[in-house]
Amino acid sequence: MNRNKYRKTTTKKRSKRAAKRRLITVSAVLMLAIVLAVITFFNLPSTKLNRAIAAGDKYTREEDYQAAIESYQKALEIDGTSVTAYSNMAGAYLSISDKDKAKEILREGWQNTQDESLLNTYHTIILDEAAAVIDKGEADLNTAGDILSVLKEDTDNTPAIRMLDGACEDIFENSYSYSPDALFRSDASSYSSENGSSVFSYDQYEALLKDMLSVYEAAPDNELKNIIIRYANPELDSFTIKYDDAVRYSDLIGSITTKVGADDSLSSLNECFTNAKEVQATFADIFSQLDVGNVDELRSFVVSDEYLALRDIFLHNEYTPQENTTYVPISREAMVLNNKDGKWSYRFLDFDENPETKGVITLWANFFEDNGVQRCAISYEPESVTGNYYPHTKYTVTYLKSYITEGNSTRVPRMNYRLDTTILTEDGSMDETVVGDWGGPNQWIMDLDAIEARIKA
């Protein structure tokens, strides 16, 4: 009896101990699960992201912007698509006036997330910077390019369109009016400026106008159409452009005219380019001959129909966009455009303006008759041999009616060519040789000293 009672008591105690052990085990497992859950939660990417952003926000409120930037950077390392991290980091950079870095972060954020709010903020910073530069009177065509970069991505951005329009006149007047070479020809030896002055190449200019056309074609707008015409017609009194660039410019204006139209002033500018191409075509062959030293080819060219037709335009003061002077330089490197009340005219550079020229021909349009016969004259200054201006050679060929000596002593009036060669040296002295009946059967060299002595006597 007592033995059975003892057995029952022992069994109960064992059961209680086993239950207690099970409870302890369950509790331990549960606690471990809780701990693991907490650890897992705190190590979830979303939790770590929020924690990093919260830290950045805290540092921002404390104006510890560098620490804030580092925290936002950690957030982006966790999730490279966090719009909040990109936006807040850009804000921190703006707080330390690092707009370039802020734009870089916003741009990167937009590329990684395609979130429009980041792109809009990026555009706002660009336009704010452009407005500040314009307000200070320091805008140039790079500023216009910055504004245009916004329009390329947001064609309906009305403030950008109006800013581009309002800046046009100030951009040209403030930044490029100090030198005719500043806009398109700052690599020329004749170019000079104060340190920091604005320059712009034709390549950049053409790219800018083509971008404007692309924006217009994507979203046609009357206001933008008029802006394109304004920018295509530099609001300057004068500028110089390389001839090869002028040919491209003419093509660009043709494209603009086809797509958006042109005003009278832009048409006048293109008339200059068109006429310049015609003049260059007239002189192309004779330049080719002169380049290889065939000066004698000037004899036939000075009396050719194409030369005389061009000469007569100047001689009789007929209309031409080429500037009307008595001695008209023709060169191949560059041309000057001059604007008077919206009407453009042009001229090619002479030798003094461009000492690196490959050669300059001068058309003579002066009235000079011999017994009722108008003289035909032309000059040519070849490329400098040593790269220096001096010694400077000039050939002048004249077709005229004058007395020549035939045989031993007979002097008869006859149409003939005269070649006048002058060589100017750096000390100001000049050697001159005149050949009468040049290339003819009675060619002779004039004794200039004797002629001068007779004149003085």
Secondary structure as UniProt FT lines:
FT   HELIX           2..42
FT   HELIX           45..61
FT   TURN            62..63
FT   HELIX           65..78
FT   TURN            80..81
FT   HELIX           83..95
FT   TURN            96..97
FT   HELIX           99..113
FT   HELIX           116..135
FT   TURN            136..137
FT   HELIX           141..153
FT   TURN            155..156
FT   HELIX           158..176
FT   TURN            177..178
FT   TURN            180..184
FT   TURN            186..187
FT   TURN            189..190
FT   TURN            195..196
FT   HELIX           202..218
FT   HELIX           222..231
FT   STRAND          238..242
FT   HELIX           243..259
FT   HELIX           264..291
FT   TURN            292..293
FT   HELIX           295..297
FT   HELIX           298..302
FT   HELIX           305..315
FT   TURN            316..317
FT   STRAND          327..330
FT   STRAND          334..340
FT   TURN            341..342
FT   STRAND          343..348
FT   TURN            351..353
FT   TURN            355..356
FT   STRAND          359..364
FT   STRAND          369..370
FT   TURN            371..372
FT   STRAND          373..374
FT   STRAND          376..382
FT   STRAND          392..406
FT   TURN            407..409
FT   STRAND          410..424
FT   TURN            426..427
FT   STRAND          430..436
FT   TURN            437..439
FT   TURN            441..442
FT   STRAND          444..445
FT   HELIX           448..456
//
